[in-house]
Amino acid sequence: MPPPAVLRPHRRPSHRIRATGLTIAAALGALLLGTVPSPAHAAPARTTGSADATDVADGEYLVGRGIADVTGEAAETGMMGYSSFDQKTSGIHQRQRSRAFVVVDRANGRRVAYVNADLGMIFQSVRQGVLTRLRDRYGSLYDEANVLLSATHTHSGPGGFSHHVAYNLSVLGFQSATYRAIVDGIVESVVEAHEDLRPGSVELGTGTLTDASVNRSRTAFDRNPAADRAAFPGAIDPAMTVLRFGQGDRDAGAISWFATHNTSITNRNTLISPDNKGYAAYAWEHDLEGVRYLDDTPGFVAAFPNTNAGDMSPNLNLKPGSGPTEDEFENARTIGLRQLDKAREVYRATEPTGGGVDSRLAYVDMEDVAVSGAYTPDGAPHRTCPAVVGASTLAGSVEDGPAIPGFEEGTRTPVAGIIDALRVETPAWLAACQYPKASLIPTGLLSNVLPVTPKILPLQIVRIGELHLVAGPGEFTITAGLRIRRTVAQQLGVPLGHVLLQGYANSYSQYVTTPEEYDAQQYEGGSTLYGRYTLPAYQQEFARVAASLRAGTALDRGPVPPDKSGRQFTFQTGVVHDSPPAAKAFGAVLTPPAASYPRGGTVTVEFATGHPKNDVRRGGTFLEVQRLVGGAWVRELDDGDWATAYRWTRLNGVTGTSKATITWTTGPDTPAGTYRIVHHGDAKNLFGKTAPFTGTSPVFTVS
């Protein structure tokens, strides 16, 4: 009889946090691993102690953190970011996570919930779904003003989770399973952070990182005034800002902001991946040298959000997948490690930050803002315009990847009818308002037909100690971000370094450039929806939000974005049925592993499988690497780990036959021993019933 399998809790997929276990981990970890882990690979530890609220000194804050899985459909779903009809998911390289932090001001009970998720964007649809779920659970405790949702901007995740056509078009419409996974995962991470609240500390630090980004729109950047360009001598924003969280005398987590596109991995890839920022978070939380937390709970939660990254590319050679190497996955790892190394350096030098927490939010109709001359380059009043997508948007960013497909002459796709409906002539008055943009699609005039792009956007400012986060619902260039930060800092009466532009937050409305950059009509300018004075409108409205925050007064929230959930479509077919290859069962091994592998070798096993859409296994896994330890099988890795990959391949579309290919690239520090690969899947029969199955490979050794 084979030894029993000892399956560790799903720490890597779900990262559930248990306070009692963390106490044990902290104490035993200090004894067995040393009081201070290697600074190159782990968070510096403080003196360990009990996590119980009664055992820690009173502090200004309560701090909680949580992690949850937000991975959607892993096969035959269009991916979000590059807008390519041909880029559809075919497996998982690493799962996507939502990382949440809740901070409470103990003096007055005010709180904020900050979320950073491994997603391309946060759409209004997601924010509406999350807020509804939090309201159902907590009443008014978490609301529109004190919940900030942000995305890392990975382009390697499944799409179709917006309620606006422009962002679902290449995905063939709304994908409900992916949407549910994202909303469920974000809510779960906030719930975990809420339940993890302990007396704690917040510290702030800053540094500079100059080898993880390059300006991909230098022609437009150089149009800005000298005073703006002088703030960025290398035409990049090198600022790394770190918030360090402690619970009592134990490290709890960090948020490390840095401006670079999360696009090291190109549109040739079809495996789900959180890209360079996701790798940075994974590497800090798991430790690169393989140190594991003794009770299978994370001892540290690390988020790597973006700031004003609109014109910042990680592709240092200014072409997709190039720089610092010619291997896109190695680039993701390297750019991630550069962010991680700088974040750890700053983390070790943070200083306590006081001042409590607070937040304000207003909704603004960005298609109809009268902008004061105080915010415009010529000092004259101007207006924003109904949204228009410019012709240059079609070309995309040649440094990171192409953009909107489907408008070429004679193109026929499953969404051809919708594309035809979008071919509306831009009226002269709107073309004049959007000048010098070459108008392609007047999306702002189509809302009565289809919800194409958003109109009403949330503008939010969140304060955590001395740091003020300006939550921008789009992709702001570094100079656009600088001008907003200056405006808000002046209104708040705080140093510029205490104001940060949090991009990709709460909604998504494409790009925001300065008026000078807009005139160049590069990709970013063509994608600035509301015209030349979009940025001045943001400055003016964020100043209004900041004034309310500083004065402590109530703020009129303005017009609320409508719920578009009832106006969704999909052209994506579901799973009809699955069947295994002839004379095989689901989970059967089609290609076994070799008998043995050297360290550094790649293990490959193929299984008969069902369609991954049958169950996205959120909080679970499609694979396990198990090692024989003391007569029992122990999980070492799963589909959330960098060293593994799960690939799904359709073998026969008529019979519904498919295979799963699982690979594991062993490392130089992989323990010698006996291993096996386990595959978990789900299959649908002809009657529509879905059932789980498990397949197990023959054993092999690593030495």
C-alpha positions as CSV (number, residue, x, y, z in Angstrom):
1,M,0.0,0.0,0.0
2,P,1.4,3.4,-0.9
3,P,2.2,5.9,1.9
4,P,-0.6,8.3,2.8
5,A,-0.6,11.8,1.4
6,V,-0.2,14.6,3.9
7,L,-1.7,17.5,2.1
8,R,-0.7,20.8,3.6
9,P,-3.4,23.4,3.9
10,H,-3.8,25.5,0.7
11,R,-1.4,28.1,1.9
12,R,0.0,29.0,-1.4
13,P,-3.3,29.2,-3.3
14,S,-5.4,30.9,-0.6
15,H,-2.8,32.3,1.8
16,R,-5.3,32.2,4.7
17,I,-4.0,34.0,7.8
18,R,-4.4,32.5,11.2
19,A,-3.2,34.7,14.1
20,T,-2.5,31.8,16.5
21,G,-0.4,30.0,13.9
22,L,1.5,33.1,13.1
23,T,2.5,33.4,16.8
24,I,3.9,29.9,16.7
25,A,5.6,30.5,13.4
26,A,7.2,33.7,14.7
27,A,8.6,32.0,17.8
28,L,9.8,28.8,16.2
29,G,11.0,30.6,13.1
30,A,13.3,32.8,15.3
31,L,14.7,29.7,17.0
32,L,15.2,27.5,14.0
33,L,15.9,30.0,11.2
34,G,17.7,32.6,13.2
35,T,16.4,35.9,14.7
36,V,17.3,37.9,11.6
37,P,16.9,36.2,8.2
38,S,19.3,37.1,5.4
39,P,18.5,40.7,4.3
40,A,18.9,39.7,0.6
41,H,16.1,37.2,0.8
42,A,13.7,37.8,3.7
43,A,12.1,40.6,5.7
44,P,14.3,41.7,8.6
45,A,12.7,40.4,11.8
46,R,12.0,42.3,14.9
47,T,12.0,40.6,18.3
48,T,9.3,38.0,18.2
49,G,6.4,38.0,20.6
50,S,2.8,37.1,21.1
51,A,0.2,38.4,18.6
52,D,-2.5,38.7,21.3
53,A,-3.8,42.2,21.6
54,T,-3.4,42.0,25.4
55,D,0.3,41.3,25.1
56,V,1.4,44.2,22.8
57,A,1.9,47.8,23.6
58,D,-0.9,50.1,22.7
59,G,-0.2,51.9,19.4
60,E,-1.9,54.5,17.2
61,Y,-3.2,51.9,14.8
62,L,-4.9,48.6,14.3
63,V,-3.3,46.7,11.4
64,G,-4.6,43.7,9.5
65,R,-3.7,42.0,6.2
66,G,-4.9,39.2,4.0
67,I,-4.3,37.4,0.8
68,A,-6.7,35.5,-1.5
69,D,-6.8,33.9,-4.9
70,V,-8.4,35.9,-7.8
71,T,-7.5,33.6,-10.7
72,G,-10.2,33.2,-13.3
73,E,-10.7,30.9,-16.2
74,A,-7.4,29.2,-17.2
75,A,-8.4,28.1,-20.7
76,E,-10.0,29.5,-23.8
77,T,-10.6,32.9,-22.3
78,G,-9.3,36.1,-23.9
79,M,-6.6,37.8,-21.8
80,M,-6.8,41.3,-20.5
81,G,-4.3,44.0,-21.5
82,Y,-3.0,43.5,-25.1
83,S,-6.4,43.4,-26.7
84,S,-5.5,40.5,-29.0
85,F,-8.2,38.1,-30.2
86,D,-5.6,35.4,-30.5
87,Q,-4.3,35.6,-26.9
88,K,-6.4,33.2,-25.0
89,T,-5.6,31.5,-21.7
90,S,-4.1,28.0,-21.9
91,G,-3.0,27.3,-18.3
92,I,-1.3,28.8,-15.3
93,H,2.3,29.8,-14.7
94,Q,1.4,31.5,-11.4
95,R,-2.0,32.3,-9.8
96,Q,-3.2,35.8,-9.3
97,R,-3.6,37.2,-5.8
98,S,-5.5,40.0,-4.0
99,R,-3.5,41.5,-1.1
100,A,-5.5,43.6,1.4
101,F,-4.5,45.8,4.3
102,V,-6.9,47.3,6.8
103,V,-5.6,50.2,9.0
104,V,-7.7,51.6,11.8
105,D,-7.1,54.8,13.7
106,R,-7.6,53.7,17.3
107,A,-8.3,57.3,18.5
108,N,-11.4,57.8,16.5
109,G,-12.2,54.4,14.8
110,R,-11.7,55.7,11.2
111,R,-10.4,53.0,8.9
112,V,-9.3,52.4,5.4
113,A,-9.1,49.1,3.4
114,Y,-6.4,49.1,0.8
115,V,-6.3,46.3,-1.9
116,N,-3.8,45.6,-4.6
117,A,-4.7,42.7,-6.9
118,D,-2.7,40.9,-9.7
119,L,-5.1,42.2,-12.3
120,G,-4.8,44.3,-15.5
121,M,-7.3,46.9,-14.1
122,I,-9.9,47.5,-11.5
123,F,-13.1,48.1,-13.4
124,Q,-16.2,49.8,-12.0
125,S,-17.9,46.4,-12.3
126,V,-15.5,44.9,-9.8
127,R,-15.7,47.8,-7.4
128,Q,-19.5,47.7,-7.5
129,G,-19.5,44.0,-6.8
130,V,-16.9,44.2,-4.0
131,L,-18.7,47.1,-2.2
132,T,-22.0,45.4,-2.4
133,R,-20.6,42.2,-0.8
134,L,-18.8,44.2,1.9
135,R,-21.9,46.2,2.6
136,D,-23.9,42.9,3.0
137,R,-21.3,41.7,5.5
138,Y,-20.3,44.8,7.4
139,G,-23.0,47.4,6.9
140,S,-21.5,50.8,6.6
141,L,-18.1,49.9,8.1
142,Y,-16.5,49.7,4.7
143,D,-17.9,52.1,2.1
144,E,-17.1,53.9,-1.2
145,A,-14.8,56.4,0.5
146,N,-12.6,54.2,2.7
147,V,-12.1,51.2,0.3
148,L,-9.3,51.7,-2.3
149,L,-9.0,48.9,-4.9
150,S,-6.0,48.9,-7.1
151,A,-4.4,46.6,-9.8
152,T,-0.8,45.8,-10.6
153,H,-1.6,46.0,-14.3
154,T,-0.5,42.6,-15.4
155,H,-1.4,41.8,-19.0
156,S,-1.3,38.0,-18.5
157,G,-4.6,37.3,-16.8
158,P,-8.0,36.3,-18.1
159,G,-10.3,39.2,-19.1
160,G,-14.0,39.9,-19.6
161,F,-14.7,41.3,-16.1
162,S,-15.6,44.8,-17.1
163,H,-19.1,46.1,-17.8
164,H,-17.9,48.3,-20.6
165,V,-17.6,47.0,-24.2
166,A,-14.3,48.5,-25.0
167,Y,-12.5,46.3,-22.4
168,N,-14.4,43.1,-23.2
169,L,-14.3,43.3,-26.9
170,S,-11.2,41.2,-27.6
171,V,-12.3,38.8,-24.9
172,L,-15.5,38.0,-26.7
173,G,-17.7,39.6,-24.0
174,F,-18.3,39.3,-20.3
175,Q,-16.9,36.2,-18.6
176,S,-19.0,35.6,-15.5
177,A,-16.8,32.9,-13.9
178,T,-13.7,35.2,-14.1
179,Y,-15.7,38.1,-12.7
180,R,-16.9,36.0,-9.8
181,A,-13.4,34.7,-9.0
182,I,-12.1,38.3,-8.9
183,V,-14.9,39.8,-6.7
184,D,-14.9,36.7,-4.4
185,G,-11.2,36.8,-4.0
186,I,-10.9,40.6,-3.3
187,V,-13.7,40.3,-0.8
188,E,-12.1,37.3,0.9
189,S,-8.8,39.2,1.2
190,V,-10.5,42.2,2.9
191,V,-12.4,39.9,5.2
192,E,-9.1,38.2,6.2
193,A,-7.5,41.6,6.8
194,H,-10.5,42.7,8.9
195,E,-10.3,39.5,11.0
196,D,-6.5,39.9,11.3
197,L,-6.7,43.3,12.9
198,R,-4.2,43.7,15.8
199,P,-2.6,46.7,17.5
200,G,0.3,47.7,15.3
201,S,2.5,50.2,13.6
202,V,2.9,52.0,10.3
203,E,6.2,53.2,9.0
204,L,7.1,55.1,5.8
205,G,10.2,55.2,3.7
206,T,11.4,56.2,0.2
207,G,14.2,55.4,-2.2
208,T,15.1,55.5,-5.9
209,L,15.3,52.7,-8.4
210,T,16.7,53.5,-11.9
211,D,17.1,50.2,-13.7
212,A,13.6,48.8,-13.8
213,S,11.8,51.3,-16.2
214,V,12.3,53.3,-19.3
215,N,10.2,56.1,-20.9
216,R,8.4,54.6,-23.8
217,S,7.0,57.9,-25.0
218,R,10.0,60.2,-24.9
219,T,8.8,62.3,-27.8
220,A,5.7,63.3,-25.8
221,F,7.5,63.7,-22.5
222,D,10.0,66.1,-24.1
223,R,7.1,68.5,-24.9
224,N,6.6,69.2,-21.2
225,P,8.0,72.4,-19.7
226,A,11.6,72.4,-18.4
227,A,10.4,72.6,-14.8
228,D,8.5,69.4,-15.2
229,R,11.2,67.6,-17.1
230,A,13.7,68.6,-14.4
231,A,11.8,66.5,-11.8
232,F,12.7,63.4,-13.9
233,P,16.4,63.7,-15.1
234,G,16.3,60.3,-16.7
235,A,12.8,60.7,-18.1
236,I,11.6,58.1,-15.6
237,D,10.0,58.2,-12.1
238,P,12.6,56.4,-10.0
239,A,10.7,56.8,-6.7
240,M,10.1,53.7,-4.5
241,T,7.7,54.4,-1.7
242,V,7.3,51.7,1.1
243,L,4.7,51.5,3.9
244,R,5.9,49.0,6.5
245,F,3.3,47.4,8.7
246,G,3.9,45.8,12.1
247,Q,1.6,44.0,14.5
248,G,2.9,44.4,18.0
249,D,6.6,43.7,17.7
250,R,6.3,41.4,14.7
251,D,6.6,42.4,11.0
252,A,3.3,42.0,9.2
253,G,3.7,43.3,5.7
254,A,4.6,46.0,3.2
255,I,3.2,48.0,0.3
256,S,5.9,49.0,-2.2
257,W,4.9,51.5,-4.9
258,F,6.9,51.9,-8.1
259,A,6.1,53.1,-11.5
260,T,6.6,50.6,-14.3
261,H,4.3,48.7,-16.6
262,N,3.6,45.1,-15.6
263,T,4.3,44.0,-19.1
264,S,7.6,42.1,-19.1
265,I,5.7,39.1,-20.4
266,T,4.4,39.7,-24.0
267,N,1.2,38.9,-25.9
268,R,2.8,35.7,-27.1
269,N,2.2,34.2,-23.7
270,T,-1.0,32.4,-22.9
271,L,-0.3,31.3,-19.3
272,I,-1.8,33.2,-16.5
273,S,0.9,35.2,-14.7
274,P,1.1,38.2,-12.3
275,D,4.3,39.3,-14.2
276,N,7.1,41.3,-12.7
277,K,5.2,42.8,-9.8
278,G,3.5,39.5,-8.9
279,Y,6.9,37.9,-8.9
280,A,8.3,40.5,-6.5
281,A,5.5,39.9,-4.1
282,Y,5.8,36.1,-4.4
283,A,9.5,36.2,-3.8
284,W,9.3,38.3,-0.7
285,E,6.4,36.2,0.8
286,H,8.0,32.8,0.1
287,D,11.7,33.6,0.4
288,L,13.8,32.9,-2.6
289,E,16.0,30.4,-0.8
290,G,13.1,28.1,0.0
291,V,12.5,28.9,3.6
292,R,9.0,27.9,4.6
293,Y,6.8,29.1,7.4
294,L,6.5,26.3,9.9
295,D,2.7,26.3,10.3
296,D,2.0,26.8,6.6
297,T,0.7,30.4,7.0
298,P,2.4,33.4,5.6
299,G,4.5,35.5,8.0
300,F,4.5,38.4,5.7
301,V,2.2,40.0,3.1
302,A,3.9,42.0,0.3
303,A,2.1,44.1,-2.3
304,F,3.8,45.8,-5.2
305,P,1.3,48.3,-6.7
306,N,1.9,50.8,-9.5
307,T,1.8,54.6,-9.5
308,N,1.9,56.9,-12.5
309,A,3.2,54.2,-14.9
310,G,1.5,55.4,-18.1
311,D,4.7,56.0,-20.0
312,M,7.0,53.7,-18.0
313,S,8.0,50.4,-19.6
314,P,9.9,47.5,-18.0
315,N,11.2,46.5,-21.5
316,L,14.4,48.3,-21.2
317,N,15.4,47.8,-24.9
318,L,12.1,49.5,-25.9
319,K,10.6,46.5,-27.6
320,P,8.3,43.8,-26.3
321,G,10.0,41.1,-24.2
322,S,13.4,42.7,-24.6
323,G,15.5,44.0,-21.7
324,P,17.4,43.2,-19.7
325,T,17.4,39.8,-21.5
326,E,15.6,38.4,-24.5
327,D,13.6,35.9,-22.4
328,E,10.3,37.4,-21.3
329,F,9.9,35.2,-18.2
330,E,13.4,35.9,-17.1
331,N,12.8,39.6,-17.6
332,A,9.7,39.4,-15.4
333,R,11.8,37.7,-12.7
334,T,14.7,40.2,-13.0
335,I,12.5,43.3,-13.1
336,G,10.6,41.9,-10.2
337,L,13.7,41.2,-8.2
338,R,15.0,44.7,-8.8
339,Q,11.8,46.1,-7.3
340,L,12.1,43.7,-4.5
341,D,15.7,44.4,-3.6
342,K,15.0,48.2,-3.5
343,A,11.8,47.7,-1.5
344,R,13.7,45.7,1.1
345,E,16.4,48.3,1.3
346,V,13.9,51.0,1.9
347,Y,12.0,48.8,4.3
348,R,15.0,48.5,6.5
349,A,15.2,52.3,6.8
350,T,11.5,53.3,7.3
351,E,10.5,55.7,10.0
352,P,7.3,55.7,12.1
353,T,4.4,57.7,10.6
354,G,1.6,59.2,12.6
355,G,-1.5,61.3,11.9
356,G,-4.2,58.7,11.7
357,V,-6.2,57.6,8.7
358,D,-8.9,59.3,6.7
359,S,-10.5,59.2,3.3
360,R,-12.7,61.2,0.9
361,L,-14.3,60.3,-2.5
362,A,-16.3,62.1,-5.1
363,Y,-17.8,60.9,-8.4
364,V,-17.2,63.2,-11.4
365,D,-18.7,63.2,-14.8
366,M,-15.4,63.4,-16.7
367,E,-17.1,64.1,-20.0
368,D,-18.5,67.4,-18.8
369,V,-16.1,69.2,-16.5
370,A,-15.7,73.0,-16.7
371,V,-12.1,73.5,-16.0
372,S,-10.9,76.7,-14.4
373,G,-8.0,78.6,-15.9
374,A,-6.1,78.0,-12.7
375,Y,-5.3,74.5,-14.0
376,T,-4.8,75.0,-17.7
377,P,-1.6,75.8,-19.5
378,D,-2.9,79.0,-21.1
379,G,-4.7,80.2,-18.0
380,A,-8.1,80.2,-19.8
381,P,-11.1,78.1,-18.9
382,H,-11.8,75.0,-21.0
383,R,-14.0,71.9,-20.9
384,T,-13.6,68.2,-21.2
385,C,-15.4,66.3,-23.9
386,P,-17.4,63.1,-24.4
387,A,-14.9,60.2,-24.7
388,V,-13.2,59.6,-28.0
389,V,-10.7,56.8,-28.7
390,G,-8.0,58.2,-31.0
391,A,-6.6,56.6,-34.2
392,S,-3.2,56.2,-32.6
393,T,-4.7,53.9,-30.0
394,L,-4.9,51.2,-32.7
395,A,-1.2,51.1,-33.0
396,G,-0.7,50.5,-29.3
397,S,2.6,51.0,-27.7
398,V,5.3,49.4,-29.9
399,E,7.5,49.0,-26.8
400,D,5.0,46.9,-24.9
401,G,2.5,45.5,-27.4
402,P,-0.3,46.4,-29.9
403,A,-3.8,47.6,-28.9
404,I,-7.4,47.5,-30.1
405,P,-7.9,45.0,-33.0
406,G,-10.8,44.6,-35.3
407,F,-11.1,47.9,-37.1
408,E,-9.1,47.1,-40.2
409,E,-10.9,47.0,-43.5
410,G,-12.7,43.7,-44.1
411,T,-12.1,42.3,-40.6
412,R,-14.6,39.7,-39.6
413,T,-14.7,38.4,-36.0
414,P,-17.3,37.0,-33.6
415,V,-17.9,40.5,-32.5
416,A,-18.1,42.0,-36.0
417,G,-21.6,43.3,-35.4
418,I,-20.5,45.2,-32.3
419,I,-17.5,46.6,-34.2
420,D,-19.7,47.8,-36.9
421,A,-22.0,49.5,-34.4
422,L,-19.0,51.4,-33.1
423,R,-18.1,52.7,-36.5
424,V,-19.8,56.1,-35.8
425,E,-18.7,59.3,-37.4
426,T,-17.4,61.8,-34.9
427,P,-19.3,65.1,-35.2
428,A,-17.4,68.2,-36.0
429,W,-18.0,69.9,-32.6
430,L,-16.6,66.8,-30.8
431,A,-13.6,66.5,-33.2
432,A,-12.9,70.2,-32.5
433,C,-13.1,69.6,-28.7
434,Q,-10.7,66.6,-29.0
435,Y,-8.3,68.4,-31.4
436,P,-5.6,67.5,-32.4
437,K,-6.7,63.9,-31.8
438,A,-7.6,62.0,-35.0
439,S,-10.9,60.6,-33.8
440,L,-11.6,56.9,-34.3
441,I,-14.6,56.0,-32.1
442,P,-16.7,58.6,-30.2
443,T,-17.4,56.1,-27.4
444,G,-19.0,58.9,-25.2
445,L,-21.8,59.3,-27.7
446,L,-22.6,55.5,-27.8
447,S,-23.8,55.0,-24.2
448,N,-27.4,54.8,-25.3
449,V,-26.5,51.9,-27.6
450,L,-23.8,50.1,-25.6
451,P,-21.8,51.0,-22.4
452,V,-18.5,51.4,-24.2
453,T,-16.3,53.4,-21.9
454,P,-17.0,54.9,-18.5
455,K,-18.3,58.4,-18.0
456,I,-18.6,58.9,-14.2
457,L,-15.4,58.1,-12.4
458,P,-14.5,57.9,-8.7
459,L,-11.8,60.3,-7.4
460,Q,-10.5,59.3,-4.0
461,I,-7.8,60.4,-1.6
462,V,-6.8,58.1,1.3
463,R,-4.6,59.0,4.1
464,I,-2.5,56.4,6.0
465,G,-0.3,58.3,8.5
466,E,1.7,60.9,6.6
467,L,1.1,59.3,3.2
468,H,-1.7,60.5,1.0
469,L,-2.8,58.2,-1.8
470,V,-4.5,59.9,-4.7
471,A,-6.4,57.1,-6.4
472,G,-6.5,57.7,-10.1
473,P,-8.9,55.6,-12.3
474,G,-6.5,55.2,-15.2
475,E,-2.9,55.2,-16.5
476,F,-1.2,58.5,-15.7
477,T,2.1,59.5,-17.2
478,I,4.8,60.4,-14.8
479,T,4.4,64.2,-15.6
480,A,0.6,64.0,-15.3
481,G,1.1,62.3,-11.9
482,L,3.5,64.9,-10.8
483,R,1.1,67.7,-11.5
484,I,-1.7,66.0,-9.6
485,R,0.6,65.4,-6.7
486,R,1.7,69.0,-6.7
487,T,-1.9,70.2,-6.7
488,V,-3.0,67.9,-3.9
489,A,0.1,68.5,-1.8
490,Q,-0.5,72.3,-2.0
491,Q,-4.1,71.9,-1.1
492,L,-3.3,69.6,1.8
493,G,-0.4,71.7,3.0
494,V,2.0,68.7,3.1
495,P,5.3,67.9,1.4
496,L,5.2,66.6,-2.1
497,G,6.9,63.4,-1.0
498,H,3.9,62.6,1.2
499,V,1.5,62.5,-1.8
500,L,1.5,59.5,-4.1
501,L,-0.5,58.9,-7.3
502,Q,-2.0,55.4,-7.0
503,G,-2.8,54.4,-10.6
504,Y,-5.2,51.7,-11.9
505,A,-7.5,52.4,-9.0
506,N,-11.3,51.9,-8.5
507,S,-12.2,52.2,-12.2
508,Y,-10.4,52.3,-15.6
509,S,-10.6,55.0,-18.2
510,Q,-7.4,54.4,-20.2
511,Y,-4.7,57.1,-20.2
512,V,-4.1,60.6,-18.8
513,T,-1.5,62.7,-20.3
514,T,-0.5,66.4,-19.9
515,P,-2.0,68.8,-22.5
516,E,1.5,69.1,-24.0
517,E,1.9,65.3,-24.2
518,Y,-1.7,65.1,-25.6
519,D,-0.7,67.3,-28.5
520,A,1.9,64.7,-29.6
521,Q,-0.9,62.1,-30.1
522,Q,1.3,59.2,-29.3
523,Y,-0.5,56.0,-28.1
524,E,-1.0,57.5,-24.6
525,G,-2.4,60.8,-26.0
526,G,-4.7,59.0,-28.4
527,S,-6.0,57.0,-25.4
528,T,-6.7,60.0,-23.2
529,L,-10.4,59.8,-23.5
530,Y,-11.8,63.2,-22.5
531,G,-9.7,65.5,-24.5
532,R,-6.7,67.8,-24.1
533,Y,-7.9,69.1,-20.7
534,T,-8.4,65.8,-19.1
535,L,-5.5,66.2,-16.7
536,P,-6.4,69.8,-15.7
537,A,-9.9,68.5,-14.9
538,Y,-8.4,65.8,-12.6
539,Q,-6.2,68.5,-10.9
540,Q,-9.2,70.7,-10.3
541,E,-11.5,67.9,-9.0
542,F,-8.8,66.2,-6.8
543,A,-8.1,69.7,-5.3
544,R,-11.7,69.8,-4.3
545,V,-11.5,66.3,-2.7
546,A,-8.2,67.3,-0.9
547,A,-9.8,70.5,0.5
548,S,-12.6,68.5,2.1
549,L,-10.0,66.1,3.5
550,R,-7.9,68.8,5.0
551,A,-10.9,70.7,6.5
552,G,-12.6,67.5,7.8
553,T,-15.8,68.5,6.1
554,A,-18.3,66.3,4.3
555,L,-18.0,66.0,0.5
556,D,-20.9,65.7,-2.0
557,R,-20.2,62.4,-3.7
558,G,-21.8,63.5,-7.0
559,P,-23.5,61.4,-9.6
560,V,-23.1,57.6,-8.9
561,P,-22.0,55.4,-11.8
562,P,-24.9,53.3,-13.1
563,D,-24.9,49.5,-12.7
564,K,-24.3,48.1,-16.2
565,S,-24.5,44.4,-15.2
566,G,-27.8,43.9,-17.0
567,R,-26.4,45.0,-20.4
568,Q,-23.7,42.3,-20.8
569,F,-23.1,39.9,-23.7
570,T,-20.8,37.0,-24.4
571,F,-19.8,35.2,-27.6
572,Q,-17.7,32.7,-25.7
573,T,-19.1,29.2,-25.6
574,G,-19.1,27.2,-22.4
575,V,-18.0,23.6,-21.9
576,V,-20.3,21.1,-23.6
577,H,-18.8,17.9,-22.3
578,D,-15.5,16.2,-21.6
579,S,-14.3,12.7,-22.4
580,P,-10.9,11.0,-21.8
581,P,-8.9,9.4,-24.5
582,A,-9.9,5.9,-25.6
583,A,-9.4,3.3,-22.9
584,K,-8.3,5.9,-20.4
585,A,-9.9,7.5,-17.4
586,F,-9.7,11.1,-16.3
587,G,-6.5,11.6,-14.4
588,A,-4.7,8.8,-16.3
589,V,-1.1,9.5,-16.9
590,L,-0.5,9.9,-20.7
591,T,3.2,10.7,-20.5
592,P,5.0,9.6,-17.3
593,P,8.1,11.3,-15.7
594,A,11.5,9.9,-16.1
595,A,12.8,7.7,-13.3
596,S,15.2,10.4,-12.0
597,Y,16.2,14.0,-12.6
598,P,19.3,16.0,-11.6
599,R,18.9,19.3,-9.8
600,G,18.1,21.9,-12.4
601,G,16.2,19.5,-14.6
602,T,12.6,19.9,-15.8
603,V,10.0,17.3,-14.9
604,T,7.2,16.8,-17.4
605,V,4.0,14.8,-16.9
606,E,0.9,14.6,-19.0
607,F,-2.6,13.6,-17.8
608,A,-6.0,13.0,-19.4
609,T,-8.1,15.9,-18.1
610,G,-11.2,18.0,-18.3
611,H,-11.8,21.6,-19.2
612,P,-10.4,24.1,-16.6
613,K,-13.6,26.1,-17.0
614,N,-15.5,23.4,-15.2
615,D,-14.0,24.8,-12.0
616,V,-11.4,27.6,-11.7
617,R,-10.3,26.0,-8.4
618,R,-10.1,29.4,-6.8
619,G,-8.2,28.8,-3.5
620,G,-7.1,25.4,-4.8
621,T,-4.7,24.1,-7.4
622,F,-4.6,22.1,-10.6
623,L,-1.3,20.5,-9.6
624,E,0.9,19.5,-6.7
625,V,4.5,18.5,-6.5
626,Q,4.7,16.1,-3.6
627,R,7.8,14.7,-1.8
628,L,8.0,11.6,0.3
629,V,8.9,12.6,3.9
630,G,8.9,10.2,6.8
631,G,6.6,7.7,4.9
632,A,4.0,10.4,4.0
633,W,3.5,12.5,0.8
634,V,3.9,16.2,1.6
635,R,3.0,19.0,-0.9
636,E,6.0,21.1,-1.8
637,L,4.7,23.2,-4.7
638,D,1.5,23.9,-6.5
639,D,0.2,26.0,-9.5
640,G,0.9,29.3,-7.6
641,D,4.7,28.7,-7.6
642,W,7.2,30.2,-10.1
643,A,8.9,26.8,-10.8
644,T,5.7,25.0,-11.9
645,A,3.4,25.4,-14.9
646,Y,0.0,23.9,-15.8
647,R,-0.8,23.8,-19.5
648,W,-4.1,22.7,-21.0
649,T,-4.4,21.4,-24.6
650,R,-7.5,20.4,-26.5
651,L,-6.9,17.1,-28.3
652,N,-10.3,16.7,-30.0
653,G,-13.0,19.4,-30.1
654,V,-15.7,17.0,-31.1
655,T,-15.2,14.4,-28.3
656,G,-14.1,17.0,-25.8
657,T,-10.8,15.3,-25.2
658,S,-7.9,17.3,-23.7
659,K,-4.7,16.8,-21.8
660,A,-2.9,18.6,-18.9
661,T,0.8,19.1,-19.2
662,I,2.5,19.8,-15.8
663,T,6.1,20.9,-15.6
664,W,8.3,21.5,-12.7
665,T,11.8,23.0,-13.1
666,T,13.8,21.9,-10.1
667,G,16.3,24.2,-8.6
668,P,19.8,23.9,-7.2
669,D,18.4,23.9,-3.7
670,T,15.7,21.3,-4.4
671,P,16.0,18.6,-1.6
672,A,17.1,15.3,-2.9
673,G,14.4,12.7,-2.5
674,T,11.4,10.8,-4.0
675,Y,8.7,12.8,-5.6
676,R,5.5,12.5,-7.6
677,I,3.2,14.9,-9.5
678,V,-0.5,15.1,-8.7
679,H,-3.1,16.6,-11.1
680,H,-6.5,17.8,-9.9
681,G,-9.2,18.5,-12.4
682,D,-13.0,18.5,-13.1
683,A,-14.9,16.8,-16.0
684,K,-18.4,17.4,-17.3
685,N,-20.4,14.5,-18.7
686,L,-23.0,14.6,-21.5
687,F,-25.8,15.3,-18.9
688,G,-24.0,18.5,-17.8
689,K,-22.9,17.1,-14.4
690,T,-19.4,18.1,-13.3
691,A,-17.3,15.8,-11.1
692,P,-13.7,16.3,-9.7
693,F,-10.9,13.8,-10.3
694,T,-7.3,13.3,-9.3
695,G,-4.4,11.7,-11.2
696,T,-1.1,10.7,-9.7
697,S,2.2,10.1,-11.6
698,P,4.7,7.3,-11.0
699,V,7.4,8.3,-8.5
700,F,10.7,9.7,-9.5
701,T,13.8,10.9,-7.7
702,V,15.7,14.2,-7.7
703,S,19.4,14.1,-6.8
